[in-house]
């Protein structure tokens, strides 16, 4: 991850190749799929297709936010372990 940015509940994570620092659309896609398999839907975008986007509903509870955080971290770790 190069950058985490956002405003309010909307935020994004920029994924880059750990070796080169170049934008990595494949890495973002792998994390997106790993998150989806765990029940968390995220979007992918950005000029290079390497940005994961989250925009939870305004009714998001603290518990749901923590669950989403844990799923996202697990997905990132799972993809990192495969590399």
Backbone as a printed PyTorch tensor [residue, N CA C, xyz], in Angstrom:
tensor([[[  0.8430,  -1.1760,   0.0000],
         [  0.0000,   0.0000,   0.0000],
         [  0.8840,   1.2340,   0.0000]],

        [[  0.5360,   2.1540,  -0.8660],
         [  1.2980,   3.4000,  -0.9090],
         [  0.5850,   4.4820,  -0.1170]],

        [[ -0.7480,   4.5210,  -0.2290],
         [ -1.4760,   5.6360,   0.3650],
         [ -2.8790,   5.1870,   0.7600]],

        [[ -3.3570,   5.7320,   1.8780],
         [ -4.7490,   5.5890,   2.2930],
         [ -5.2880,   6.9970,   2.3810]],

        [[ -6.3840,   7.2460,   1.6720],
         [ -6.9140,   8.6040,   1.6450],
         [ -8.4360,   8.5770,   1.6250]],

        [[ -9.0270,   9.7090,   1.9880],
         [-10.4660,   9.8020,   1.9160],
         [-11.0280,  10.9150,   2.7580]],

        [[-12.3410,  11.0170,   2.7030],
         [-13.0880,  11.9990,   3.4770],
         [-14.3000,  11.3020,   4.0650]],

        [[-14.5000,  11.4760,   5.3570],
         [-15.6580,  10.8540,   5.9830],
         [-15.6050,   9.3470,   5.8510]],

        [[-16.7240,   8.7640,   5.4470],
         [-16.7780,   7.3150,   5.3030],
         [-16.1670,   6.8140,   3.9930]],

        [[-16.0180,   7.6920,   3.0100],
         [-15.4180,   7.2740,   1.7380],
         [-13.8960,   7.2980,   1.8630]],

        [[-13.2650,   6.1800,   1.5290],
         [-11.8120,   6.1580,   1.5450],
         [-11.2910,   5.2060,   0.4800]],

        [[-10.0120,   5.3320,   0.1910],
         [ -9.3960,   4.5230,  -0.8510],
         [ -7.9890,   4.1280,  -0.4270]],

        [[ -7.5490,   3.0010,  -0.9700],
         [ -6.2130,   2.4840,  -0.6920],
         [ -5.5140,   2.2740,  -2.0290]],

        [[ -4.3730,   2.9200,  -2.1970],
         [ -3.6030,   2.7880,  -3.4310],
         [ -2.6390,   1.6100,  -3.2890]],

        [[ -2.7570,   0.6610,  -4.1940],
         [ -1.9180,  -0.5310,  -4.1590],
         [ -0.7760,  -0.3920,  -5.1710]],

        [[  0.4480,  -0.7280,  -4.7040],
         [  1.6270,  -0.6520,  -5.5640],
         [  2.4480,  -1.9300,  -5.4310]],

        [[  3.2670,  -2.1760,  -6.4220],
         [  4.1790,  -3.3070,  -6.3840],
         [  5.1880,  -3.0600,  -5.2680]],

        [[  5.3230,  -3.9900,  -4.3220],
         [  6.2420,  -3.7620,  -3.2000],
         [  7.7060,  -3.6420,  -3.6250]],

        [[  8.0780,  -4.2660,  -4.7110],
         [  9.4750,  -4.2350,  -5.1420],
         [  9.8300,  -2.9370,  -5.8680]],

        [[  8.8900,  -2.4350,  -6.6790],
         [  9.2130,  -1.2840,  -7.5240],
         [  8.4970,   0.0040,  -7.1170]],

        [[  7.3940,  -0.1110,  -6.3970],
         [  6.5990,   1.0580,  -6.0510],
         [  5.6960,   1.5170,  -7.1790]],

        [[  5.6680,   0.7700,  -8.2760],
         [  4.8230,   1.1090,  -9.4230],
         [  3.3750,   0.7260,  -9.1340]],

        [[  2.4150,   1.4650,  -9.6820],
         [  1.0060,   1.1140,  -9.4940],
         [  0.7500,  -0.3290,  -9.9200]],

        [[ -0.0300,  -1.0650,  -9.1240],
         [ -0.2670,  -2.4820,  -9.4100],
         [ -1.7540,  -2.7990,  -9.4660]],

        [[ -2.2990,  -2.7900, -10.6790],
         [ -3.6860,  -3.1800, -10.8860],
         [ -3.9110,  -4.6610, -10.5360]],

        [[ -2.9880,  -5.5620, -10.9030],
         [ -3.1770,  -6.9700, -10.5440],
         [ -3.2450,  -7.1880,  -9.0250]],

        [[ -2.4090,  -6.5030,  -8.2890],
         [ -2.4230,  -6.6280,  -6.8340],
         [ -3.7450,  -6.1160,  -6.2630]],

        [[ -4.2110,  -4.9850,  -6.7700],
         [ -5.4980,  -4.4490,  -6.3320],
         [ -6.6240,  -5.4380,  -6.6350]],

        [[ -6.5690,  -6.0580,  -7.8020],
         [ -7.5770,  -7.0510,  -8.1750],
         [ -7.5570,  -8.2660,  -7.2640]],

        [[ -6.3690,  -8.7000,  -6.8860],
         [ -6.2550,  -9.8500,  -5.9850],
         [ -6.8440,  -9.5320,  -4.6110]],

        [[ -6.5560,  -8.3390,  -4.0960],
         [ -7.1070,  -7.9400,  -2.7920],
         [ -8.6180,  -7.7910,  -2.8930]],

        [[ -9.1030,  -7.2000,  -3.9910],
         [-10.5440,  -7.0600,  -4.1990],
         [-11.2240,  -8.4250,  -4.1450]],

        [[-10.6820,  -9.4050,  -4.8570],
         [-11.2750, -10.7490,  -4.8740],
         [-11.1810, -11.4340,  -3.5150]],

        [[-10.0540, -11.2650,  -2.8320],
         [ -9.9010, -11.8640,  -1.5000],
         [-10.9120, -11.2580,  -0.5230]],

        [[-11.1420,  -9.9570,  -0.6220],
         [-12.1360,  -9.3090,   0.2360],
         [-13.5380,  -9.8080,  -0.0980]],

        [[-13.8330,  -9.9260,  -1.3980],
         [-15.1550, -10.4130,  -1.8250],
         [-15.4130, -11.8310,  -1.3070]],

        [[-14.4010, -12.6800,  -1.3860],
         [-14.5380, -14.0550,  -0.8930],
         [-14.8380, -14.0930,   0.6010]],

        [[-14.4400, -13.0540,   1.3150],
         [-14.6620, -12.9740,   2.7620],
         [-15.9300, -12.1890,   3.1160]],

        [[-16.6430, -11.7210,   2.0820],
         [-17.9160, -11.0510,   2.3150],
         [-17.8920,  -9.5370,   2.3040]],

        [[-16.7830,  -8.9320,   1.8730],
         [-16.6760,  -7.4750,   1.8310],
         [-16.5730,  -7.0270,   0.3760]],

        [[-17.5020,  -6.1820,  -0.0470],
         [-17.4840,  -5.6720,  -1.4140],
         [-16.7790,  -4.3300,  -1.4540]],

        [[-15.7700,  -4.2340,  -2.3070],
         [-15.0410,  -2.9830,  -2.5030],
         [-14.9890,  -2.7090,  -4.0010]],

        [[-14.7180,  -1.4760,  -4.3600],
         [-14.5790,  -1.1130,  -5.7600],
         [-13.1260,  -0.9380,  -6.1220]],

        [[-12.8640,  -0.8980,  -7.4280],
         [-11.5000,  -0.6970,  -7.9150],
         [-11.5430,   0.3910,  -8.9720]],

        [[-10.5900,   1.3010,  -8.9250],
         [-10.5520,   2.3770,  -9.9010],
         [ -9.1960,   3.0250,  -9.9140]],

        [[ -9.1870,   4.2920, -10.2600],
         [ -7.9340,   5.0210, -10.3740],
         [ -7.4300,   4.9960, -11.8040]],

        [[ -6.5500,   5.8920, -12.1170],
         [ -5.9940,   6.0110, -13.4690],
         [ -5.3280,   4.6990, -13.9030]],

        [[ -4.6680,   4.0300, -12.9730],
         [ -3.9550,   2.7840, -13.2820],
         [ -4.7290,   1.5460, -12.8390]],

        [[ -5.9510,   1.7270, -12.3230],
         [ -6.7390,   0.5860, -11.8520],
         [ -6.1670,  -0.0580, -10.6120]],

        [[ -5.4480,   0.7140,  -9.8030],
         [ -4.7690,   0.1530,  -8.6360],
         [ -5.2920,   0.7080,  -7.3110]],

        [[ -6.4600,   1.3300,  -7.3420],
         [ -7.0070,   1.9430,  -6.1330],
         [ -8.2630,   1.1990,  -5.7000]],

        [[ -8.2570,   0.7320,  -4.4600],
         [ -9.4410,   0.0880,  -3.8850],
         [-10.2750,   1.1630,  -3.2060]],

        [[-11.5660,   1.1750,  -3.5080],
         [-12.4540,   2.2150,  -2.9790],
         [-13.5100,   1.6090,  -2.0710]],

        [[-13.7390,   2.2610,  -0.9480],
         [-14.7800,   1.8530,  -0.0140],
         [-15.7130,   3.0300,   0.2250]],

        [[-17.0040,   2.7420,   0.2160],
         [-18.0060,   3.7770,   0.4730],
         [-19.1680,   3.1340,   1.2230]],

        [[-18.9910,   2.9100,   2.5250],
         [-20.0450,   2.2480,   3.3010],
         [-21.2560,   3.1660,   3.4770]],

        [[-22.3990,   2.5780,   3.8240],
         [-23.6040,   3.3840,   4.0170],
         [-23.4950,   4.2670,   5.2610]],

        [[-24.2710,   5.3300,   5.2780],
         [-24.2770,   6.2340,   6.4290],
         [-24.7750,   5.5500,   7.6940]],

        [[-25.4640,   4.4360,   7.5420],
         [-25.9980,   3.7060,   8.7000],
         [-24.9870,   2.7160,   9.2790]],

        [[-23.7530,   2.7640,   8.8150],
         [-22.7030,   1.8600,   9.2830],
         [-22.5070,   1.9830,  10.7930]],

        [[-22.5380,   0.8470,  11.4720],
         [-22.3140,   0.8480,  12.9240],
         [-20.8220,   0.6800,  13.2170]],

        [[-20.4500,   0.9460,  14.4370],
         [-19.0580,   0.7710,  14.8610],
         [-18.6340,  -0.6820,  14.6890]],

        [[-19.5170,  -1.6020,  15.0200],
         [-19.2050,  -3.0310,  14.9040],
         [-19.0160,  -3.4320,  13.4410]],

        [[-19.8690,  -2.9040,  12.5640],
         [-19.7390,  -3.2140,  11.1370],
         [-18.4480,  -2.6300,  10.5670]],

        [[-18.0750,  -1.4400,  11.0140],
         [-16.8240,  -0.8290,  10.5590],
         [-15.6340,  -1.6810,  10.9940]],

        [[-15.6550,  -2.1600,  12.2170],
         [-14.5730,  -3.0110,  12.7160],
         [-14.5200,  -4.3230,  11.9450]],

        [[-15.6800,  -4.8900,  11.6360],
         [-15.7210,  -6.1320,  10.8660],
         [-15.1430,  -5.9190,   9.4670]],

        [[-15.5270,  -4.8250,   8.8190],
         [-14.9990,  -4.5140,   7.4920],
         [-13.4950,  -4.3020,   7.5210]],

        [[-13.0220,  -3.5880,   8.5240],
         [-11.5790,  -3.3720,   8.6900],
         [-10.8460,  -4.7070,   8.8140]],

        [[-11.3800,  -5.5810,   9.6570],
         [-10.7260,  -6.8730,   9.8730],
         [-10.7030,  -7.7150,   8.6000]],

        [[-11.8050,  -7.6940,   7.8470],
         [-11.8630,  -8.4450,   6.5900],
         [-10.8580,  -7.8870,   5.5990]],

        [[-10.7970,  -6.5750,   5.4800],
         [ -9.8680,  -5.9520,   4.5350],
         [ -8.4160,  -6.2640,   4.9090]],

        [[ -8.0870,  -6.1660,   6.1790],
         [ -6.7260,  -6.4900,   6.6200],
         [ -6.3900,  -7.9550,   6.3500]],

        [[ -7.3480,  -8.8460,   6.5950],
         [ -7.1310, -10.2630,   6.3400],
         [ -6.9070, -10.5040,   4.8470]],

        [[ -7.6740,  -9.8200,   4.0040],
         [ -7.5230,  -9.9770,   2.5540],
         [ -6.1470,  -9.4910,   2.0980]],

        [[ -5.7040,  -8.3390,   2.5960],
         [ -4.3860,  -7.8060,   2.2270],
         [ -3.2910,  -8.7680,   2.6980]],

        [[ -3.4080,  -9.2640,   3.8960],
         [ -2.3920, -10.2010,   4.4200],
         [ -2.3660, -11.4880,   3.6110]],

        [[ -3.5450, -11.9980,   3.2400],
         [ -3.6100, -13.2390,   2.4630],
         [ -2.9220, -13.0700,   1.1090]],

        [[ -3.1510, -11.9440,   0.4520],
         [ -2.5150, -11.6900,  -0.8360],
         [ -1.0030, -11.5110,  -0.6490]],

        [[ -0.5950, -10.8220,   0.3910],
         [  0.8410, -10.6270,   0.6570],
         [  1.5270, -11.9710,   0.9240]],

        [[  0.8420, -12.8670,   1.6110],
         [  1.4190, -14.1750,   1.9090],
         [  1.6030, -15.0290,   0.6550]],

        [[  0.7900, -14.7730,  -0.3620],
         [  0.8790, -15.5410,  -1.6330],
         [  2.0500, -15.0670,  -2.4910]],

        [[  2.5070, -13.8580,  -2.2510],
         [  3.5770, -13.2830,  -3.0980],
         [  4.9350, -13.8820,  -2.7980]]])
